[in-house]
Amino acid sequence: MANIANLTVITIDQSVFASLVERLERFISWSITITEGILYLTIGQEMLETTITKL
């Protein structure tokens, strides 16, 4: 892989994707925050949380 200074590749827990898929609707409004290696995804009144890992 080429060394690109402004590119970061991360992984997140696959169970978060499964939870996300269960909540997909025609109209989607999300709020995403990343703080100290934790990704917070708010969908309506519910929040999903997962750690992110840099590859």
All heavy atoms as atom14 arrays in JSON, in Angstrom:
{
  "sequence": "MANIANLTVITIDQSVFASLVERLERFISWSITITEGILYLTIGQEMLETTITKL",
  "atom14_mask": [
    [1, 1, 1, 1, 1, 1, 1, 1, 0, 0, 0, 0, 0, 0],
    [1, 1, 1, 1, 1, 0, 0, 0, 0, 0, 0, 0, 0, 0],
    [1, 1, 1, 1, 1, 1, 1, 1, 0, 0, 0, 0, 0, 0],
    [1, 1, 1, 1, 1, 1, 1, 1, 0, 0, 0, 0, 0, 0],
    [1, 1, 1, 1, 1, 0, 0, 0, 0, 0, 0, 0, 0, 0],
    [1, 1, 1, 1, 1, 1, 1, 1, 0, 0, 0, 0, 0, 0],
    [1, 1, 1, 1, 1, 1, 1, 1, 0, 0, 0, 0, 0, 0],
    [1, 1, 1, 1, 1, 1, 1, 0, 0, 0, 0, 0, 0, 0],
    [1, 1, 1, 1, 1, 1, 1, 0, 0, 0, 0, 0, 0, 0],
    [1, 1, 1, 1, 1, 1, 1, 1, 0, 0, 0, 0, 0, 0],
    [1, 1, 1, 1, 1, 1, 1, 0, 0, 0, 0, 0, 0, 0],
    [1, 1, 1, 1, 1, 1, 1, 1, 0, 0, 0, 0, 0, 0],
    [1, 1, 1, 1, 1, 1, 1, 1, 0, 0, 0, 0, 0, 0],
    [1, 1, 1, 1, 1, 1, 1, 1, 1, 0, 0, 0, 0, 0],
    [1, 1, 1, 1, 1, 1, 0, 0, 0, 0, 0, 0, 0, 0],
    [1, 1, 1, 1, 1, 1, 1, 0, 0, 0, 0, 0, 0, 0],
    [1, 1, 1, 1, 1, 1, 1, 1, 1, 1, 1, 0, 0, 0],
    [1, 1, 1, 1, 1, 0, 0, 0, 0, 0, 0, 0, 0, 0],
    [1, 1, 1, 1, 1, 1, 0, 0, 0, 0, 0, 0, 0, 0],
    [1, 1, 1, 1, 1, 1, 1, 1, 0, 0, 0, 0, 0, 0],
    [1, 1, 1, 1, 1, 1, 1, 0, 0, 0, 0, 0, 0, 0],
    [1, 1, 1, 1, 1, 1, 1, 1, 1, 0, 0, 0, 0, 0],
    [1, 1, 1, 1, 1, 1, 1, 1, 1, 1, 1, 0, 0, 0],
    [1, 1, 1, 1, 1, 1, 1, 1, 0, 0, 0, 0, 0, 0],
    [1, 1, 1, 1, 1, 1, 1, 1, 1, 0, 0, 0, 0, 0],
    [1, 1, 1, 1, 1, 1, 1, 1, 1, 1, 1, 0, 0, 0],
    [1, 1, 1, 1, 1, 1, 1, 1, 1, 1, 1, 0, 0, 0],
    [1, 1, 1, 1, 1, 1, 1, 1, 0, 0, 0, 0, 0, 0],
    [1, 1, 1, 1, 1, 1, 0, 0, 0, 0, 0, 0, 0, 0],
    [1, 1, 1, 1, 1, 1, 1, 1, 1, 1, 1, 1, 1, 1],
    [1, 1, 1, 1, 1, 1, 0, 0, 0, 0, 0, 0, 0, 0],
    [1, 1, 1, 1, 1, 1, 1, 1, 0, 0, 0, 0, 0, 0],
    [1, 1, 1, 1, 1, 1, 1, 0, 0, 0, 0, 0, 0, 0],
    [1, 1, 1, 1, 1, 1, 1, 1, 0, 0, 0, 0, 0, 0],
    [1, 1, 1, 1, 1, 1, 1, 0, 0, 0, 0, 0, 0, 0],
    [1, 1, 1, 1, 1, 1, 1, 1, 1, 0, 0, 0, 0, 0],
    [1, 1, 1, 1, 0, 0, 0, 0, 0, 0, 0, 0, 0, 0],
    [1, 1, 1, 1, 1, 1, 1, 1, 0, 0, 0, 0, 0, 0],
    [1, 1, 1, 1, 1, 1, 1, 1, 0, 0, 0, 0, 0, 0],
    [1, 1, 1, 1, 1, 1, 1, 1, 1, 1, 1, 1, 0, 0],
    [1, 1, 1, 1, 1, 1, 1, 1, 0, 0, 0, 0, 0, 0],
    [1, 1, 1, 1, 1, 1, 1, 0, 0, 0, 0, 0, 0, 0],
    [1, 1, 1, 1, 1, 1, 1, 1, 0, 0, 0, 0, 0, 0],
    [1, 1, 1, 1, 0, 0, 0, 0, 0, 0, 0, 0, 0, 0],
    [1, 1, 1, 1, 1, 1, 1, 1, 1, 0, 0, 0, 0, 0],
    [1, 1, 1, 1, 1, 1, 1, 1, 1, 0, 0, 0, 0, 0],
    [1, 1, 1, 1, 1, 1, 1, 1, 0, 0, 0, 0, 0, 0],
    [1, 1, 1, 1, 1, 1, 1, 1, 0, 0, 0, 0, 0, 0],
    [1, 1, 1, 1, 1, 1, 1, 1, 1, 0, 0, 0, 0, 0],
    [1, 1, 1, 1, 1, 1, 1, 0, 0, 0, 0, 0, 0, 0],
    [1, 1, 1, 1, 1, 1, 1, 0, 0, 0, 0, 0, 0, 0],
    [1, 1, 1, 1, 1, 1, 1, 1, 0, 0, 0, 0, 0, 0],
    [1, 1, 1, 1, 1, 1, 1, 0, 0, 0, 0, 0, 0, 0],
    [1, 1, 1, 1, 1, 1, 1, 1, 1, 0, 0, 0, 0, 0],
    [1, 1, 1, 1, 1, 1, 1, 1, 0, 0, 0, 0, 0, 0]
  ],
  "atom14_positions": [
    [[0.85, -1.17, 0.0], [0.0, 0.0, 0.0], [0.89, 1.23, 0.0], [1.88, 1.31, 0.7], [-0.92, -0.02, 1.23], [-1.81, 1.2, 1.3], [-3.22, 1.13, 2.41], [-2.52, 0.79, 3.98], [0.0, 0.0, 0.0], [0.0, 0.0, 0.0], [0.0, 0.0, 0.0], [0.0, 0.0, 0.0], [0.0, 0.0, 0.0], [0.0, 0.0, 0.0]],
    [[0.52, 2.21, -0.78], [1.28, 3.46, -0.87], [1.18, 4.21, 0.45], [0.18, 4.14, 1.15], [0.75, 4.32, -2.01], [0.0, 0.0, 0.0], [0.0, 0.0, 0.0], [0.0, 0.0, 0.0], [0.0, 0.0, 0.0], [0.0, 0.0, 0.0], [0.0, 0.0, 0.0], [0.0, 0.0, 0.0], [0.0, 0.0, 0.0], [0.0, 0.0, 0.0]],
    [[2.22, 4.96, 0.78], [2.22, 5.77, 1.99], [1.54, 7.11, 1.68], [2.11, 7.97, 1.04], [3.65, 5.98, 2.47], [3.68, 6.66, 3.83], [2.65, 6.84, 4.47], [4.86, 7.01, 4.26], [0.0, 0.0, 0.0], [0.0, 0.0, 0.0], [0.0, 0.0, 0.0], [0.0, 0.0, 0.0], [0.0, 0.0, 0.0], [0.0, 0.0, 0.0]],
    [[0.31, 7.26, 2.14], [-0.46, 8.48, 1.91], [-0.62, 9.17, 3.27], [-1.26, 8.63, 4.18], [-1.83, 8.17, 1.3], [-1.64, 7.42, -0.03], [-2.63, 9.44, 1.1], [-2.92, 6.88, -0.62], [0.0, 0.0, 0.0], [0.0, 0.0, 0.0], [0.0, 0.0, 0.0], [0.0, 0.0, 0.0], [0.0, 0.0, 0.0], [0.0, 0.0, 0.0]],
    [[-0.07, 10.36, 3.4], [0.0, 11.04, 4.69], [-1.35, 11.35, 5.3], [-1.5, 11.32, 6.52], [0.82, 12.32, 4.56], [0.0, 0.0, 0.0], [0.0, 0.0, 0.0], [0.0, 0.0, 0.0], [0.0, 0.0, 0.0], [0.0, 0.0, 0.0], [0.0, 0.0, 0.0], [0.0, 0.0, 0.0], [0.0, 0.0, 0.0], [0.0, 0.0, 0.0]],
    [[-2.35, 11.65, 4.51], [-3.64, 12.07, 5.07], [-4.71, 10.99, 4.99], [-5.9, 11.29, 5.01], [-4.12, 13.36, 4.4], [-4.37, 13.16, 2.91], [-4.0, 12.14, 2.35], [-4.97, 14.13, 2.28], [0.0, 0.0, 0.0], [0.0, 0.0, 0.0], [0.0, 0.0, 0.0], [0.0, 0.0, 0.0], [0.0, 0.0, 0.0], [0.0, 0.0, 0.0]],
    [[-4.32, 9.73, 4.93], [-5.27, 8.62, 4.86], [-5.09, 7.72, 6.08], [-3.99, 7.27, 6.36], [-5.06, 7.8, 3.59], [-5.91, 6.54, 3.46], [-7.38, 6.91, 3.28], [-5.42, 5.7, 2.29], [0.0, 0.0, 0.0], [0.0, 0.0, 0.0], [0.0, 0.0, 0.0], [0.0, 0.0, 0.0], [0.0, 0.0, 0.0], [0.0, 0.0, 0.0]],
    [[-6.18, 7.47, 6.78], [-6.17, 6.53, 7.9], [-7.22, 5.47, 7.64], [-8.37, 5.79, 7.35], [-6.49, 7.25, 9.22], [-5.53, 8.28, 9.43], [-6.45, 6.3, 10.39], [0.0, 0.0, 0.0], [0.0, 0.0, 0.0], [0.0, 0.0, 0.0], [0.0, 0.0, 0.0], [0.0, 0.0, 0.0], [0.0, 0.0, 0.0], [0.0, 0.0, 0.0]],
    [[-6.84, 4.21, 7.72], [-7.76, 3.1, 7.54], [-8.06, 2.53, 8.92], [-7.15, 2.27, 9.69], [-7.16, 2.01, 6.62], [-8.11, 0.83, 6.48], [-6.81, 2.61, 5.26], [0.0, 0.0, 0.0], [0.0, 0.0, 0.0], [0.0, 0.0, 0.0], [0.0, 0.0, 0.0], [0.0, 0.0, 0.0], [0.0, 0.0, 0.0], [0.0, 0.0, 0.0]],
    [[-9.36, 2.36, 9.22], [-9.75, 1.84, 10.52], [-10.67, 0.64, 10.36], [-11.23, 0.4, 9.28], [-10.47, 2.91, 11.37], [-11.77, 3.37, 10.69], [-9.56, 4.1, 11.65], [-12.67, 4.21, 11.57], [0.0, 0.0, 0.0], [0.0, 0.0, 0.0], [0.0, 0.0, 0.0], [0.0, 0.0, 0.0], [0.0, 0.0, 0.0], [0.0, 0.0, 0.0]],
    [[-10.84, -0.11, 11.42], [-11.83, -1.19, 11.48], [-12.74, -0.92, 12.67], [-12.35, -0.26, 13.63], [-11.18, -2.57, 11.66], [-10.49, -2.61, 12.91], [-10.22, -2.87, 10.53], [0.0, 0.0, 0.0], [0.0, 0.0, 0.0], [0.0, 0.0, 0.0], [0.0, 0.0, 0.0], [0.0, 0.0, 0.0], [0.0, 0.0, 0.0], [0.0, 0.0, 0.0]],
    [[-13.97, -1.41, 12.56], [-14.88, -1.36, 13.69], [-15.53, -2.72, 13.84], [-15.54, -3.53, 12.91], [-15.95, -0.25, 13.55], [-16.87, -0.49, 12.35], [-15.32, 1.11, 13.47], [-18.05, 0.47, 12.29], [0.0, 0.0, 0.0], [0.0, 0.0, 0.0], [0.0, 0.0, 0.0], [0.0, 0.0, 0.0], [0.0, 0.0, 0.0], [0.0, 0.0, 0.0]],
    [[-16.06, -2.97, 15.0], [-16.67, -4.25, 15.34], [-17.81, -4.58, 14.37], [-18.7, -3.76, 14.14], [-17.19, -4.18, 16.77], [-17.69, -5.51, 17.3], [-17.94, -6.43, 16.51], [-17.81, -5.63, 18.53], [0.0, 0.0, 0.0], [0.0, 0.0, 0.0], [0.0, 0.0, 0.0], [0.0, 0.0, 0.0], [0.0, 0.0, 0.0], [0.0, 0.0, 0.0]],
    [[-17.79, -5.77, 13.81], [-18.81, -6.18, 12.83], [-20.21, -6.24, 13.43], [-21.2, -6.09, 12.72], [-18.44, -7.53, 12.22], [-17.17, -7.49, 11.39], [-17.3, -6.55, 10.21], [-18.24, -6.63, 9.44], [-16.36, -5.64, 10.07], [0.0, 0.0, 0.0], [0.0, 0.0, 0.0], [0.0, 0.0, 0.0], [0.0, 0.0, 0.0], [0.0, 0.0, 0.0]],
    [[-20.33, -6.45, 14.75], [-21.66, -6.49, 15.36], [-22.34, -5.13, 15.27], [-23.57, -5.05, 15.25], [-21.57, -6.95, 16.82], [-20.87, -6.01, 17.6], [0.0, 0.0, 0.0], [0.0, 0.0, 0.0], [0.0, 0.0, 0.0], [0.0, 0.0, 0.0], [0.0, 0.0, 0.0], [0.0, 0.0, 0.0], [0.0, 0.0, 0.0], [0.0, 0.0, 0.0]],
    [[-21.56, -4.04, 15.21], [-22.13, -2.72, 15.05], [-22.79, -2.61, 13.68], [-23.87, -2.05, 13.54], [-21.08, -1.61, 15.25], [-21.62, -0.26, 14.87], [-20.61, -1.6, 16.69], [0.0, 0.0, 0.0], [0.0, 0.0, 0.0], [0.0, 0.0, 0.0], [0.0, 0.0, 0.0], [0.0, 0.0, 0.0], [0.0, 0.0, 0.0], [0.0, 0.0, 0.0]],
    [[-22.15, -3.16, 12.65], [-22.76, -3.18, 11.32], [-24.07, -3.95, 11.33], [-25.06, -3.52, 10.73], [-21.82, -3.77, 10.27], [-20.73, -2.84, 9.84], [-19.41, -3.15, 10.09], [-21.03, -1.66, 9.18], [-18.41, -2.29, 9.69], [-20.03, -0.8, 8.79], [-18.71, -1.12, 9.03], [0.0, 0.0, 0.0], [0.0, 0.0, 0.0], [0.0, 0.0, 0.0]],
    [[-24.1, -5.08, 12.0], [-25.33, -5.89, 12.07], [-26.44, -5.09, 12.75], [-27.58, -5.08, 12.28], [-25.07, -7.19, 12.81], [0.0, 0.0, 0.0], [0.0, 0.0, 0.0], [0.0, 0.0, 0.0], [0.0, 0.0, 0.0], [0.0, 0.0, 0.0], [0.0, 0.0, 0.0], [0.0, 0.0, 0.0], [0.0, 0.0, 0.0], [0.0, 0.0, 0.0]],
    [[-26.12, -4.4, 13.84], [-27.11, -3.57, 14.54], [-27.58, -2.44, 13.64], [-28.77, -2.08, 13.65], [-26.52, -2.99, 15.82], [-26.23, -4.0, 16.73], [0.0, 0.0, 0.0], [0.0, 0.0, 0.0], [0.0, 0.0, 0.0], [0.0, 0.0, 0.0], [0.0, 0.0, 0.0], [0.0, 0.0, 0.0], [0.0, 0.0, 0.0], [0.0, 0.0, 0.0]],
    [[-26.67, -1.87, 12.89], [-27.0, -0.77, 11.99], [-27.95, -1.23, 10.89], [-28.95, -0.58, 10.59], [-25.71, -0.21, 11.39], [-25.84, 0.96, 10.45], [-26.48, 2.15, 11.14], [-24.47, 1.34, 9.91], [0.0, 0.0, 0.0], [0.0, 0.0, 0.0], [0.0, 0.0, 0.0], [0.0, 0.0, 0.0], [0.0, 0.0, 0.0], [0.0, 0.0, 0.0]],
    [[-27.68, -2.38, 10.3], [-28.51, -2.91, 9.22], [-29.94, -3.14, 9.71], [-30.9, -2.86, 8.99], [-27.9, -4.21, 8.65], [-28.89, -4.95, 7.76], [-26.62, -3.91, 7.89], [0.0, 0.0, 0.0], [0.0, 0.0, 0.0], [0.0, 0.0, 0.0], [0.0, 0.0, 0.0], [0.0, 0.0, 0.0], [0.0, 0.0, 0.0], [0.0, 0.0, 0.0]],
    [[-30.1, -3.6, 10.94], [-31.43, -3.84, 11.49], [-32.25, -2.55, 11.61], [-33.46, -2.59, 11.64], [-31.32, -4.47, 12.88], [-30.77, -5.87, 12.88], [-30.51, -6.39, 14.28], [-30.75, -5.66, 15.26], [-30.07, -7.54, 14.38], [0.0, 0.0, 0.0], [0.0, 0.0, 0.0], [0.0, 0.0, 0.0], [0.0, 0.0, 0.0], [0.0, 0.0, 0.0]],
    [[-31.57, -1.4, 11.66], [-32.24, -0.13, 11.88], [-32.37, 0.73, 10.62], [-32.86, 1.85, 10.69], [-31.49, 0.66, 12.95], [-31.6, 0.01, 14.32], [-30.48, 0.46, 15.22], [-30.57, -0.13, 16.53], [-30.17, -1.35, 16.85], [-29.67, -2.14, 15.93], [-30.27, -1.8, 18.08], [0.0, 0.0, 0.0], [0.0, 0.0, 0.0], [0.0, 0.0, 0.0]],
    [[-31.93, 0.22, 9.49], [-32.0, 1.01, 8.26], [-33.44, 1.25, 7.85], [-34.27, 0.35, 7.89], [-31.24, 0.31, 7.13], [-29.73, 0.29, 7.25], [-29.13, -0.47, 6.07], [-29.17, 1.69, 7.31], [0.0, 0.0, 0.0], [0.0, 0.0, 0.0], [0.0, 0.0, 0.0], [0.0, 0.0, 0.0], [0.0, 0.0, 0.0], [0.0, 0.0, 0.0]],
    [[-33.71, 2.47, 7.47], [-35.03, 2.86, 7.01], [-34.87, 3.68, 5.74], [-33.76, 4.01, 5.33], [-35.74, 3.7, 8.08], [-35.97, 2.95, 9.37], [-36.62, 3.81, 10.45], [-37.03, 4.94, 10.14], [-36.7, 3.34, 11.58], [0.0, 0.0, 0.0], [0.0, 0.0, 0.0], [0.0, 0.0, 0.0], [0.0, 0.0, 0.0], [0.0, 0.0, 0.0]],
    [[-35.98, 4.06, 5.14], [-35.92, 4.85, 3.91], [-35.28, 6.21, 4.15], [-34.5, 6.7, 3.36], [-37.32, 5.02, 3.33], [-37.35, 5.72, 2.03], [-38.76, 5.71, 1.45], [-38.81, 6.46, 0.24], [-38.71, 5.93, -0.98], [-38.57, 4.63, -1.11], [-38.75, 6.68, -2.04], [0.0, 0.0, 0.0], [0.0, 0.0, 0.0], [0.0, 0.0, 0.0]],
    [[-35.61, 6.86, 5.27], [-35.02, 8.13, 5.65], [-34.03, 7.88, 6.78], [-34.39, 7.29, 7.8], [-36.1, 9.11, 6.11], [-35.53, 10.42, 6.62], [-35.08, 11.37, 5.72], [-35.42, 10.66, 7.96], [-34.55, 12.56, 6.17], [-34.89, 11.85, 8.43], [-34.45, 12.8, 7.54], [0.0, 0.0, 0.0], [0.0, 0.0, 0.0], [0.0, 0.0, 0.0]],
    [[-32.8, 8.29, 6.59], [-31.76, 8.02, 7.58], [-31.2, 9.33, 8.08], [-30.8, 10.2, 7.31], [-30.62, 7.17, 6.97], [-31.17, 5.83, 6.47], [-29.52, 6.94, 7.99], [-30.17, 5.02, 5.69], [0.0, 0.0, 0.0], [0.0, 0.0, 0.0], [0.0, 0.0, 0.0], [0.0, 0.0, 0.0], [0.0, 0.0, 0.0], [0.0, 0.0, 0.0]],
    [[-31.16, 9.48, 9.39], [-30.55, 10.64, 10.02], [-29.66, 10.14, 11.15], [-30.15, 9.61, 12.15], [-31.62, 11.58, 10.58], [-31.01, 12.67, 11.22], [0.0, 0.0, 0.0], [0.0, 0.0, 0.0], [0.0, 0.0, 0.0], [0.0, 0.0, 0.0], [0.0, 0.0, 0.0], [0.0, 0.0, 0.0], [0.0, 0.0, 0.0], [0.0, 0.0, 0.0]],
    [[-28.35, 10.26, 10.96], [-27.38, 9.77, 11.93], [-26.56, 10.92, 12.47], [-26.37, 11.94, 11.82], [-26.4, 8.79, 11.3], [-27.0, 7.53, 10.77], [-28.2, 6.98, 11.07], [-26.39, 6.66, 9.82], [-28.37, 5.81, 10.38], [-27.27, 5.58, 9.61], [-25.18, 6.67, 9.15], [-26.97, 4.54, 8.74], [-24.9, 5.62, 8.3], [-25.78, 4.57, 8.1]],
    [[-26.01, 10.7, 13.64], [-25.01, 11.59, 14.21], [-23.83, 10.71, 14.6], [-24.01, 9.71, 15.31], [-25.57, 12.31, 15.44], [-24.55, 13.03, 16.07], [0.0, 0.0, 0.0], [0.0, 0.0, 0.0], [0.0, 0.0, 0.0], [0.0, 0.0, 0.0], [0.0, 0.0, 0.0], [0.0, 0.0, 0.0], [0.0, 0.0, 0.0], [0.0, 0.0, 0.0]],
    [[-22.65, 11.04, 14.1], [-21.46, 10.24, 14.38], [-20.43, 11.11, 15.09], [-20.13, 12.22, 14.64], [-20.85, 9.66, 13.09], [-21.85, 8.74, 12.41], [-19.55, 8.93, 13.39], [-21.4, 8.24, 11.07], [0.0, 0.0, 0.0], [0.0, 0.0, 0.0], [0.0, 0.0, 0.0], [0.0, 0.0, 0.0], [0.0, 0.0, 0.0], [0.0, 0.0, 0.0]],
    [[-19.9, 10.58, 16.19], [-18.85, 11.25, 16.94], [-17.75, 10.25, 17.23], [-18.04, 9.1, 17.57], [-19.39, 11.79, 18.29], [-20.5, 12.64, 18.04], [-18.33, 12.56, 19.06], [0.0, 0.0, 0.0], [0.0, 0.0, 0.0], [0.0, 0.0, 0.0], [0.0, 0.0, 0.0], [0.0, 0.0, 0.0], [0.0, 0.0, 0.0], [0.0, 0.0, 0.0]],
    [[-16.5, 10.65, 17.07], [-15.37, 9.81, 17.43], [-14.56, 10.55, 18.48], [-14.12, 11.67, 18.25], [-14.48, 9.48, 16.2], [-15.3, 8.74, 15.15], [-13.27, 8.67, 16.64], [-14.57, 8.51, 13.84], [0.0, 0.0, 0.0], [0.0, 0.0, 0.0], [0.0, 0.0, 0.0], [0.0, 0.0, 0.0], [0.0, 0.0, 0.0], [0.0, 0.0, 0.0]],
    [[-14.41, 9.91, 19.64], [-13.67, 10.5, 20.74], [-12.76, 9.45, 21.36], [-13.24, 8.38, 21.76], [-14.65, 11.02, 21.83], [-15.53, 11.96, 21.22], [-13.91, 11.69, 22.96], [0.0, 0.0, 0.0], [0.0, 0.0, 0.0], [0.0, 0.0, 0.0], [0.0, 0.0, 0.0], [0.0, 0.0, 0.0], [0.0, 0.0, 0.0], [0.0, 0.0, 0.0]],
    [[-11.48, 9.73, 21.41], [-10.49, 8.87, 22.05], [-10.62, 7.41, 21.63], [-10.62, 6.5, 22.45], [-10.58, 9.01, 23.56], [-10.23, 10.42, 24.03], [-10.27, 10.56, 25.54], [-10.33, 9.52, 26.25], [-10.23, 11.7, 26.01], [0.0, 0.0, 0.0], [0.0, 0.0, 0.0], [0.0, 0.0, 0.0], [0.0, 0.0, 0.0], [0.0, 0.0, 0.0]],
    [[-10.77, 7.17, 20.33], [-10.81, 5.82, 19.8], [-12.15, 5.11, 19.91], [-12.25, 3.93, 19.63], [0.0, 0.0, 0.0], [0.0, 0.0, 0.0], [0.0, 0.0, 0.0], [0.0, 0.0, 0.0], [0.0, 0.0, 0.0], [0.0, 0.0, 0.0], [0.0, 0.0, 0.0], [0.0, 0.0, 0.0], [0.0, 0.0, 0.0], [0.0, 0.0, 0.0]],
    [[-13.19, 5.83, 20.33], [-14.53, 5.26, 20.42], [-15.43, 5.96, 19.4], [-15.44, 7.18, 19.33], [-15.14, 5.44, 21.83], [-14.21, 4.9, 22.92], [-16.52, 4.8, 21.91], [-14.06, 3.4, 22.92], [0.0, 0.0, 0.0], [0.0, 0.0, 0.0], [0.0, 0.0, 0.0], [0.0, 0.0, 0.0], [0.0, 0.0, 0.0], [0.0, 0.0, 0.0]],
    [[-16.15, 5.19, 18.61], [-17.11, 5.73, 17.65], [-18.5, 5.62, 18.26], [-18.89, 4.55, 18.74], [-17.06, 4.93, 16.35], [-17.99, 5.42, 15.24], [-17.29, 5.33, 13.9], [-19.29, 4.66, 15.21], [0.0, 0.0, 0.0], [0.0, 0.0, 0.0], [0.0, 0.0, 0.0], [0.0, 0.0, 0.0], [0.0, 0.0, 0.0], [0.0, 0.0, 0.0]],
    [[-19.21, 6.74, 18.29], [-20.58, 6.8, 18.79], [-21.49, 7.14, 17.62], [-21.29, 8.15, 16.96], [-20.73, 7.88, 19.87], [-19.82, 7.68, 21.05], [-18.58, 8.29, 21.11], [-20.21, 6.87, 22.12], [-17.74, 8.11, 22.19], [-19.38, 6.68, 23.21], [-18.14, 7.31, 23.24], [-17.31, 7.11, 24.31], [0.0, 0.0, 0.0], [0.0, 0.0, 0.0]],
    [[-22.46, 6.29, 17.35], [-23.4, 6.49, 16.25], [-24.8, 6.58, 16.84], [-25.29, 5.63, 17.46], [-23.33, 5.32, 15.26], [-24.37, 5.3, 14.14], [-24.23, 6.54, 13.26], [-24.22, 4.05, 13.32], [0.0, 0.0, 0.0], [0.0, 0.0, 0.0], [0.0, 0.0, 0.0], [0.0, 0.0, 0.0], [0.0, 0.0, 0.0], [0.0, 0.0, 0.0]],
    [[-25.41, 7.75, 16.69], [-26.76, 7.96, 17.21], [-27.76, 7.87, 16.08], [-27.62, 8.55, 15.06], [-26.87, 9.34, 17.9], [-25.86, 9.43, 18.9], [-28.23, 9.53, 18.51], [0.0, 0.0, 0.0], [0.0, 0.0, 0.0], [0.0, 0.0, 0.0], [0.0, 0.0, 0.0], [0.0, 0.0, 0.0], [0.0, 0.0, 0.0], [0.0, 0.0, 0.0]],
    [[-28.76, 7.0, 16.27], [-29.85, 6.81, 15.31], [-31.13, 7.08, 16.08], [-31.52, 6.27, 16.93], [-29.86, 5.39, 14.73], [-28.51, 5.04, 14.14], [-30.98, 5.23, 13.71], [-28.36, 3.58, 13.77], [0.0, 0.0, 0.0], [0.0, 0.0, 0.0], [0.0, 0.0, 0.0], [0.0, 0.0, 0.0], [0.0, 0.0, 0.0], [0.0, 0.0, 0.0]],
    [[-31.76, 8.21, 15.82], [-32.95, 8.57, 16.58], [-32.59, 8.76, 18.04], [-31.72, 9.55, 18.39], [0.0, 0.0, 0.0], [0.0, 0.0, 0.0], [0.0, 0.0, 0.0], [0.0, 0.0, 0.0], [0.0, 0.0, 0.0], [0.0, 0.0, 0.0], [0.0, 0.0, 0.0], [0.0, 0.0, 0.0], [0.0, 0.0, 0.0], [0.0, 0.0, 0.0]],
    [[-33.21, 7.98, 18.92], [-32.96, 8.05, 20.36], [-31.97, 7.0, 20.84], [-31.65, 6.93, 22.02], [-34.28, 7.89, 21.13], [-35.29, 8.97, 20.82], [-34.79, 10.35, 21.21], [-34.21, 10.54, 22.26], [-35.0, 11.32, 20.32], [0.0, 0.0, 0.0], [0.0, 0.0, 0.0], [0.0, 0.0, 0.0], [0.0, 0.0, 0.0], [0.0, 0.0, 0.0]],
    [[-31.47, 6.17, 19.93], [-30.59, 5.06, 20.3], [-29.14, 5.35, 19.9], [-28.87, 5.92, 18.86], [-31.05, 3.79, 19.6], [-30.32, 2.56, 20.04], [-30.93, 1.29, 19.46], [-31.92, 1.38, 18.72], [-30.4, 0.22, 19.76], [0.0, 0.0, 0.0], [0.0, 0.0, 0.0], [0.0, 0.0, 0.0], [0.0, 0.0, 0.0], [0.0, 0.0, 0.0]],
    [[-28.2, 4.93, 20.77], [-26.79, 5.14, 20.46], [-26.06, 3.79, 20.4], [-26.21, 2.95, 21.28], [-26.1, 6.0, 21.53], [-24.62, 6.22, 21.24], [-23.75, 7.14, 22.52], [-24.47, 8.73, 22.31], [0.0, 0.0, 0.0], [0.0, 0.0, 0.0], [0.0, 0.0, 0.0], [0.0, 0.0, 0.0], [0.0, 0.0, 0.0], [0.0, 0.0, 0.0]],
    [[-25.31, 3.59, 19.31], [-24.43, 2.44, 19.17], [-23.01, 2.91, 19.45], [-22.64, 4.04, 19.11], [-24.52, 1.86, 17.76], [-25.89, 1.41, 17.29], [-25.83, 0.99, 15.82], [-26.42, 0.29, 18.15], [0.0, 0.0, 0.0], [0.0, 0.0, 0.0], [0.0, 0.0, 0.0], [0.0, 0.0, 0.0], [0.0, 0.0, 0.0], [0.0, 0.0, 0.0]],
    [[-22.21, 2.06, 20.04], [-20.85, 2.43, 20.44], [-19.9, 1.3, 20.09], [-20.21, 0.13, 20.3], [-20.84, 2.68, 21.95], [-19.5, 2.96, 22.54], [-19.6, 3.14, 24.05], [-20.62, 3.61, 24.57], [-18.6, 2.79, 24.7], [0.0, 0.0, 0.0], [0.0, 0.0, 0.0], [0.0, 0.0, 0.0], [0.0, 0.0, 0.0], [0.0, 0.0, 0.0]],
    [[-18.73, 1.64, 19.55], [-17.71, 0.64, 19.25], [-16.33, 1.28, 19.27], [-16.2, 2.49, 19.05], [-17.95, -0.04, 17.88], [-17.02, -1.11, 17.71], [-17.81, 0.95, 16.73], [0.0, 0.0, 0.0], [0.0, 0.0, 0.0], [0.0, 0.0, 0.0], [0.0, 0.0, 0.0], [0.0, 0.0, 0.0], [0.0, 0.0, 0.0], [0.0, 0.0, 0.0]],
    [[-15.33, 0.5, 19.54], [-13.96, 1.02, 19.45], [-13.52, 0.96, 18.0], [-13.98, 0.13, 17.21], [-12.98, 0.17, 20.3], [-13.04, -1.18, 19.89], [-13.32, 0.26, 21.77], [0.0, 0.0, 0.0], [0.0, 0.0, 0.0], [0.0, 0.0, 0.0], [0.0, 0.0, 0.0], [0.0, 0.0, 0.0], [0.0, 0.0, 0.0], [0.0, 0.0, 0.0]],
    [[-12.64, 1.86, 17.62], [-12.06, 1.84, 16.28], [-10.59, 1.46, 16.42], [-9.94, 1.8, 17.41], [-12.22, 3.18, 15.53], [-11.62, 4.34, 16.32], [-13.68, 3.46, 15.26], [-11.62, 5.64, 15.58], [0.0, 0.0, 0.0], [0.0, 0.0, 0.0], [0.0, 0.0, 0.0], [0.0, 0.0, 0.0], [0.0, 0.0, 0.0], [0.0, 0.0, 0.0]],
    [[-10.1, 0.73, 15.44], [-8.71, 0.3, 15.44], [-8.05, 0.73, 14.15], [-8.57, 0.44, 13.06], [-8.65, -1.25, 15.55], [-9.38, -1.65, 16.7], [-7.22, -1.73, 15.65], [0.0, 0.0, 0.0], [0.0, 0.0, 0.0], [0.0, 0.0, 0.0], [0.0, 0.0, 0.0], [0.0, 0.0, 0.0], [0.0, 0.0, 0.0], [0.0, 0.0, 0.0]],
    [[-6.94, 1.42, 14.25], [-6.2, 1.81, 13.05], [-5.45, 0.61, 12.52], [-4.85, -0.15, 13.26], [-5.2, 2.93, 13.37], [-5.85, 4.24, 13.69], [-4.8, 5.32, 13.92], [-5.46, 6.64, 14.27], [-4.45, 7.7, 14.51], [0.0, 0.0, 0.0], [0.0, 0.0, 0.0], [0.0, 0.0, 0.0], [0.0, 0.0, 0.0], [0.0, 0.0, 0.0]],
    [[-5.5, 0.44, 11.2], [-4.77, -0.65, 10.56], [-3.4, -0.19, 10.14], [-3.15, 0.95, 9.92], [-5.53, -1.17, 9.35], [-6.89, -1.8, 9.64], [-7.52, -2.26, 8.34], [-6.75, -2.97, 10.58], [0.0, 0.0, 0.0], [0.0, 0.0, 0.0], [0.0, 0.0, 0.0], [0.0, 0.0, 0.0], [0.0, 0.0, 0.0], [0.0, 0.0, 0.0]]
  ]
}
